[in-house]
Amino acid sequence: MPPMLTYAARVADGLPLVASFAPTGPDLTEAHKREAKEILRGLSGNRQTMRMSIETTGSKVFHYLIKDMICYLTLTESSYPKRLAFVYLEEISDGFLEELTRDHGNDWRRTIDTASRPYQFIKFDQYIQRKQRKFVDPTSRQNATKLNQDLADIQSIMQKNIEEVLNRGEKLENVSKISGDLVHQSKQFKWGAKKLTWQAMINQYGPIVAMVVFVLFVLYVKFFW
């Protein structure tokens, strides 16, 4: 079975630039589409992993690849070879960049950054559809050759489940709150440390200063009063 869905989205805000869906019948659900969009939205503002596989319901796995601040996301059966899924995403990313460069030249980056409408590059769907058909059978000679040529280390691909990814936003909010509390506490500690330093200096040198002042006062009274 080929990759069931494919998205290219802007990492900065998760805006989908193009989406393509294979005719897979009931295997691809609306829940999977919602999860895909949530994954893409969750990339913005976070430290992103460049390659990740995310296990989800129905024995399916999301795979995504980030290149040039564009995220390429696909969904496959869990039995589909992970390395082949990333070969597919690499070819999608190369094709998308080639088309962007052909249409917009060296200004393609600004075109992506200023895109305001979802699916603004929907014409790229035709290219994705052609690629999907080529990746239907993982055991085909062509795909076997691609796997042999792919030197990517599968161990470098981070793997998570969908619950971990979709709960990441809440965890990051907690981390942000804790971080803010620590900053506030550190400022209080810094002021407290300065205060203790002054108190220590007063305790150490205060009596000496007081004695000197007293002696000077006595001498002043004795000789100048």
C-alpha positions as YAML, in Angstrom:
chain: A
units: angstrom
residues:
- id: 1
  name: MET
  ca: [0.00, 0.00, 0.00]
- id: 2
  name: PRO
  ca: [1.43, 3.43, -0.90]
- id: 3
  name: PRO
  ca: [1.86, 6.37, 1.47]
- id: 4
  name: MET
  ca: [-1.74, 7.30, 2.36]
- id: 5
  name: LEU
  ca: [-1.34, 11.03, 2.78]
- id: 6
  name: THR
  ca: [1.41, 13.52, 2.13]
- id: 7
  name: TYR
  ca: [1.74, 17.08, 3.40]
- id: 8
  name: ALA
  ca: [4.28, 19.81, 2.79]
- id: 9
  name: ALA
  ca: [3.93, 22.52, 5.42]
- id: 10
  name: ARG
  ca: [5.75, 25.60, 6.63]
- id: 11
  name: VAL
  ca: [7.50, 24.80, 9.90]
- id: 12
  name: ALA
  ca: [7.15, 28.33, 11.31]
- id: 13
  name: ASP
  ca: [3.38, 28.07, 11.75]
- id: 14
  name: GLY
  ca: [2.31, 24.70, 10.33]
- id: 15
  name: LEU
  ca: [0.59, 26.27, 7.30]
- id: 16
  name: PRO
  ca: [-0.09, 23.41, 4.82]
- id: 17
  name: LEU
  ca: [1.40, 24.31, 1.45]
- id: 18
  name: VAL
  ca: [0.15, 21.23, -0.36]
- id: 19
  name: ALA
  ca: [-1.63, 17.99, 0.59]
- id: 20
  name: SER
  ca: [-2.23, 14.80, -1.32]
- id: 21
  name: PHE
  ca: [-4.30, 11.75, -0.41]
- id: 22
  name: ALA
  ca: [-4.00, 8.30, -1.92]
- id: 23
  name: PRO
  ca: [-7.25, 6.45, -2.78]
- id: 24
  name: THR
  ca: [-6.94, 4.02, 0.14]
- id: 25
  name: GLY
  ca: [-10.60, 3.78, 1.13]
- id: 26
  name: PRO
  ca: [-11.55, 3.51, 4.81]
- id: 27
  name: ASP
  ca: [-7.95, 2.93, 5.97]
- id: 28
  name: LEU
  ca: [-7.37, 6.68, 5.99]
- id: 29
  name: THR
  ca: [-9.70, 8.31, 8.52]
- id: 30
  name: GLU
  ca: [-10.57, 11.90, 9.36]
- id: 31
  name: ALA
  ca: [-8.90, 11.30, 12.71]
- id: 32
  name: HIS
  ca: [-5.61, 10.61, 10.92]
- id: 33
  name: LYS
  ca: [-5.98, 13.85, 8.95]
- id: 34
  name: ARG
  ca: [-6.61, 15.80, 12.15]
- id: 35
  name: GLU
  ca: [-3.59, 14.20, 13.80]
- id: 36
  name: ALA
  ca: [-1.44, 15.13, 10.79]
- id: 37
  name: LYS
  ca: [-2.46, 18.79, 11.10]
- id: 38
  name: GLU
  ca: [-1.85, 18.78, 14.84]
- id: 39
  name: ILE
  ca: [1.65, 17.36, 14.31]
- id: 40
  name: LEU
  ca: [2.42, 20.11, 11.80]
- id: 41
  name: ARG
  ca: [1.07, 22.86, 14.05]
- id: 42
  name: GLY
  ca: [3.06, 21.47, 16.96]
- id: 43
  name: LEU
  ca: [6.35, 22.05, 15.15]
- id: 44
  name: SER
  ca: [6.15, 25.84, 15.35]
- id: 45
  name: GLY
  ca: [8.21, 27.47, 18.06]
- id: 46
  name: ASN
  ca: [9.70, 24.18, 19.23]
- id: 47
  name: ARG
  ca: [13.08, 22.62, 18.77]
- id: 48
  name: GLN
  ca: [12.37, 20.24, 15.92]
- id: 49
  name: THR
  ca: [13.74, 16.80, 15.23]
- id: 50
  name: MET
  ca: [14.66, 16.63, 11.54]
- id: 51
  name: ARG
  ca: [13.41, 13.05, 11.06]
- id: 52
  name: MET
  ca: [10.79, 11.34, 13.17]
- id: 53
  name: SER
  ca: [8.38, 8.40, 13.06]
- id: 54
  name: ILE
  ca: [5.21, 8.61, 15.14]
- id: 55
  name: GLU
  ca: [3.09, 5.55, 15.85]
- id: 56
  name: THR
  ca: [-0.66, 6.16, 15.75]
- id: 57
  name: THR
  ca: [-3.89, 4.17, 15.79]
- id: 58
  name: GLY
  ca: [-4.94, 1.50, 13.29]
- id: 59
  name: SER
  ca: [-1.40, 0.12, 12.87]
- id: 60
  name: LYS
  ca: [-0.32, 3.30, 11.10]
- id: 61
  name: VAL
  ca: [2.84, 5.39, 11.41]
- id: 62
  name: PHE
  ca: [3.45, 9.05, 10.58]
- id: 63
  name: HIS
  ca: [6.88, 9.91, 9.22]
- id: 64
  name: TYR
  ca: [8.16, 13.42, 8.77]
- id: 65
  name: LEU
  ca: [11.25, 15.06, 7.35]
- id: 66
  name: ILE
  ca: [12.25, 18.71, 7.77]
- id: 67
  name: LYS
  ca: [14.37, 20.43, 5.11]
- id: 68
  name: ASP
  ca: [14.80, 24.15, 4.51]
- id: 69
  name: MET
  ca: [12.17, 24.91, 7.19]
- id: 70
  name: ILE
  ca: [9.55, 22.90, 5.30]
- id: 71
  name: CYS
  ca: [8.08, 19.76, 6.87]
- id: 72
  name: TYR
  ca: [7.18, 16.81, 4.64]
- id: 73
  name: LEU
  ca: [4.79, 14.42, 6.39]
- id: 74
  name: THR
  ca: [3.37, 11.09, 5.29]
- id: 75
  name: LEU
  ca: [1.33, 8.24, 6.76]
- id: 76
  name: THR
  ca: [1.98, 4.55, 6.07]
- id: 77
  name: GLU
  ca: [1.06, 1.15, 7.39]
- id: 78
  name: SER
  ca: [3.28, 0.10, 10.29]
- id: 79
  name: SER
  ca: [4.56, -2.75, 8.11]
- id: 80
  name: TYR
  ca: [5.82, -0.33, 5.46]
- id: 81
  name: PRO
  ca: [9.65, -0.07, 5.59]
- id: 82
  name: LYS
  ca: [10.63, 3.00, 7.55]
- id: 83
  name: ARG
  ca: [13.70, 3.69, 5.44]
- id: 84
  name: LEU
  ca: [11.64, 3.55, 2.25]
- id: 85
  name: ALA
  ca: [9.15, 6.04, 3.73]
- id: 86
  name: PHE
  ca: [12.00, 8.49, 4.26]
- id: 87
  name: VAL
  ca: [13.36, 7.84, 0.76]
- id: 88
  name: TYR
  ca: [9.87, 8.78, -0.46]
- id: 89
  name: LEU
  ca: [9.89, 12.00, 1.61]
- id: 90
  name: GLU
  ca: [13.37, 12.87, 0.34]
- id: 91
  name: GLU
  ca: [12.17, 12.56, -3.26]
- id: 92
  name: ILE
  ca: [9.08, 14.65, -2.47]
- id: 93
  name: SER
  ca: [11.23, 17.36, -0.90]
- id: 94
  name: ASP
  ca: [13.67, 17.37, -3.83]
- id: 95
  name: GLY
  ca: [10.80, 17.61, -6.32]
- id: 96
  name: PHE
  ca: [9.08, 20.40, -4.39]
- id: 97
  name: LEU
  ca: [12.27, 22.45, -4.20]
- id: 98
  name: GLU
  ca: [12.92, 21.87, -7.90]
- id: 99
  name: GLU
  ca: [9.44, 23.13, -8.79]
- id: 100
  name: LEU
  ca: [9.74, 26.13, -6.46]
- id: 101
  name: THR
  ca: [13.07, 27.06, -8.02]
- id: 102
  name: ARG
  ca: [11.67, 26.67, -11.53]
- id: 103
  name: ASP
  ca: [8.66, 28.88, -10.78]
- id: 104
  name: HIS
  ca: [10.23, 31.47, -8.47]
- id: 105
  name: GLY
  ca: [13.98, 31.26, -8.98]
- id: 106
  name: ASN
  ca: [16.18, 32.22, -6.06]
- id: 107
  name: ASP
  ca: [13.20, 34.06, -4.56]
- id: 108
  name: TRP
  ca: [11.42, 30.81, -3.66]
- id: 109
  name: ARG
  ca: [12.27, 31.16, 0.04]
- id: 110
  name: ARG
  ca: [10.44, 34.49, 0.30]
- id: 111
  name: THR
  ca: [7.52, 32.98, -1.61]
- id: 112
  name: ILE
  ca: [7.19, 30.28, 1.05]
- id: 113
  name: ASP
  ca: [7.64, 32.72, 3.94]
- id: 114
  name: THR
  ca: [4.95, 35.08, 2.64]
- id: 115
  name: ALA
  ca: [2.40, 32.45, 1.57]
- id: 116
  name: SER
  ca: [-0.90, 33.36, 3.21]
- id: 117
  name: ARG
  ca: [-3.35, 30.76, 1.87]
- id: 118
  name: PRO
  ca: [-3.43, 27.08, 2.84]
- id: 119
  name: TYR
  ca: [-2.63, 24.70, -0.05]
- id: 120
  name: GLN
  ca: [-1.28, 27.57, -2.14]
- id: 121
  name: PHE
  ca: [0.95, 25.10, -4.03]
- id: 122
  name: ILE
  ca: [-1.74, 22.50, -4.69]
- id: 123
  name: LYS
  ca: [-0.56, 21.97, -8.27]
- id: 124
  name: PHE
  ca: [2.35, 20.01, -6.81]
- id: 125
  name: ASP
  ca: [-0.22, 17.33, -5.91]
- id: 126
  name: GLN
  ca: [0.21, 15.83, -9.41]
- id: 127
  name: TYR
  ca: [3.90, 15.19, -8.73]
- id: 128
  name: ILE
  ca: [3.07, 13.62, -5.34]
- id: 129
  name: GLN
  ca: [0.45, 11.35, -6.91]
- id: 130
  name: ARG
  ca: [3.02, 10.07, -9.41]
- id: 131
  name: LYS
  ca: [5.51, 9.39, -6.63]
- id: 132
  name: GLN
  ca: [2.90, 7.60, -4.53]
- id: 133
  name: ARG
  ca: [2.24, 5.16, -7.36]
- id: 134
  name: LYS
  ca: [5.95, 4.37, -7.60]
- id: 135
  name: PHE
  ca: [6.12, 3.57, -3.88]
- id: 136
  name: VAL
  ca: [3.08, 1.27, -3.76]
- id: 137
  name: ASP
  ca: [5.08, -1.97, -3.60]
- id: 138
  name: PRO
  ca: [8.04, -1.89, -1.17]
- id: 139
  name: THR
  ca: [9.32, -5.17, -2.63]
- id: 140
  name: SER
  ca: [9.54, -3.94, -6.22]
- id: 141
  name: ARG
  ca: [12.96, -4.02, -7.83]
- id: 142
  name: GLN
  ca: [13.04, -0.24, -8.14]
- id: 143
  name: ASN
  ca: [12.25, 0.32, -4.47]
- id: 144
  name: ALA
  ca: [14.66, -2.42, -3.37]
- id: 145
  name: THR
  ca: [17.40, -0.60, -5.29]
- id: 146
  name: LYS
  ca: [16.47, 2.67, -3.59]
- id: 147
  name: LEU
  ca: [16.75, 1.02, -0.18]
- id: 148
  name: ASN
  ca: [20.18, -0.34, -1.03]
- id: 149
  name: GLN
  ca: [21.33, 3.09, -2.17]
- id: 150
  name: ASP
  ca: [19.96, 4.85, 0.89]
- id: 151
  name: LEU
  ca: [22.77, 5.30, 3.40]
- id: 152
  name: ALA
  ca: [20.66, 6.89, 6.12]
- id: 153
  name: ASP
  ca: [21.03, 5.27, 9.51]
- id: 154
  name: ILE
  ca: [17.60, 4.09, 10.62]
- id: 155
  name: GLN
  ca: [18.72, 4.37, 14.24]
- id: 156
  name: SER
  ca: [19.04, 8.15, 13.81]
- id: 157
  name: ILE
  ca: [15.28, 8.46, 13.23]
- id: 158
  name: MET
  ca: [13.54, 9.40, 16.44]
- id: 159
  name: GLN
  ca: [10.44, 7.38, 17.16]
- id: 160
  name: LYS
  ca: [7.49, 8.37, 19.34]
- id: 161
  name: ASN
  ca: [3.82, 7.59, 19.66]
- id: 162
  name: ILE
  ca: [1.01, 9.99, 18.85]
- id: 163
  name: GLU
  ca: [0.11, 10.61, 22.51]
- id: 164
  name: GLU
  ca: [3.63, 11.82, 23.31]
- id: 165
  name: VAL
  ca: [3.62, 14.20, 20.36]
- id: 166
  name: LEU
  ca: [0.13, 15.67, 20.85]
- id: 167
  name: ASN
  ca: [0.74, 16.13, 24.59]
- id: 168
  name: ARG
  ca: [4.01, 17.93, 23.93]
- id: 169
  name: GLY
  ca: [2.32, 21.33, 23.84]
- id: 170
  name: GLU
  ca: [0.98, 20.93, 27.38]
- id: 171
  name: LYS
  ca: [4.37, 19.71, 28.62]
- id: 172
  name: LEU
  ca: [6.15, 22.65, 27.00]
- id: 173
  name: GLU
  ca: [3.74, 25.06, 28.72]
- id: 174
  name: ASN
  ca: [4.62, 23.45, 32.05]
- id: 175
  name: VAL
  ca: [8.32, 23.71, 31.28]
- id: 176
  name: SER
  ca: [7.87, 27.37, 30.35]
- id: 177
  name: LYS
  ca: [6.07, 28.07, 33.64]
- id: 178
  name: ILE
  ca: [8.75, 26.28, 35.65]
- id: 179
  name: SER
  ca: [11.42, 28.21, 33.77]
- id: 180
  name: GLY
  ca: [9.70, 31.51, 34.57]
- id: 181
  name: ASP
  ca: [9.49, 30.57, 38.25]
- id: 182
  name: LEU
  ca: [13.18, 29.68, 38.31]
- id: 183
  name: VAL
  ca: [14.10, 33.04, 36.74]
- id: 184
  name: HIS
  ca: [12.04, 34.86, 39.39]
- id: 185
  name: GLN
  ca: [13.60, 32.81, 42.17]
- id: 186
  name: SER
  ca: [17.09, 33.40, 40.80]
- id: 187
  name: LYS
  ca: [16.50, 37.16, 40.85]
- id: 188
  name: GLN
  ca: [15.31, 36.95, 44.46]
- id: 189
  name: PHE
  ca: [18.33, 34.84, 45.36]
- id: 190
  name: LYS
  ca: [20.66, 37.34, 43.65]
- id: 191
  name: TRP
  ca: [19.20, 40.22, 45.69]
- id: 192
  name: GLY
  ca: [19.34, 38.14, 48.85]
- id: 193
  name: ALA
  ca: [22.99, 37.31, 48.21]
- id: 194
  name: LYS
  ca: [23.85, 41.00, 47.78]
- id: 195
  name: LYS
  ca: [22.00, 41.83, 51.00]
- id: 196
  name: LEU
  ca: [23.86, 39.14, 52.94]
- id: 197
  name: THR
  ca: [27.17, 40.41, 51.55]
- id: 198
  name: TRP
  ca: [26.48, 43.93, 52.80]
- id: 199
  name: GLN
  ca: [25.41, 42.61, 56.19]
- id: 200
  name: ALA
  ca: [28.61, 40.59, 56.47]
- id: 201
  name: MET
  ca: [30.72, 43.64, 55.61]
- id: 202
  name: ILE
  ca: [28.88, 45.74, 58.21]
- id: 203
  name: ASN
  ca: [29.34, 43.08, 60.87]
- id: 204
  name: GLN
  ca: [33.05, 42.77, 60.03]
- id: 205
  name: TYR
  ca: [34.04, 46.40, 59.63]
- id: 206
  name: GLY
  ca: [31.26, 48.23, 61.44]
- id: 207
  name: PRO
  ca: [32.87, 48.17, 64.93]
- id: 208
  name: ILE
  ca: [36.21, 49.36, 63.51]
- id: 209
  name: VAL
  ca: [34.58, 52.25, 61.66]
- id: 210
  name: ALA
  ca: [32.58, 53.17, 64.76]
- id: 211
  name: MET
  ca: [35.75, 53.16, 66.90]
- id: 212
  name: VAL
  ca: [37.62, 55.37, 64.41]
- id: 213
  name: VAL
  ca: [34.74, 57.82, 64.27]
- id: 214
  name: PHE
  ca: [34.60, 57.91, 68.10]
- id: 215
  name: VAL
  ca: [38.35, 58.57, 68.43]
- id: 216
  name: LEU
  ca: [38.21, 61.35, 65.83]
- id: 217
  name: PHE
  ca: [35.26, 62.90, 67.66]
- id: 218
  name: VAL
  ca: [37.15, 62.83, 71.02]
- id: 219
  name: LEU
  ca: [40.23, 64.41, 69.44]
- id: 220
  name: TYR
  ca: [38.11, 67.07, 67.79]
- id: 221
  name: VAL
  ca: [36.38, 67.92, 71.05]
- id: 222
  name: LYS
  ca: [39.68, 67.98, 72.99]
- id: 223
  name: PHE
  ca: [41.69, 70.18, 70.62]
- id: 224
  name: PHE
  ca: [39.17, 72.18, 68.63]
- id: 225
  name: TRP
  ca: [36.10, 72.65, 70.80]
...
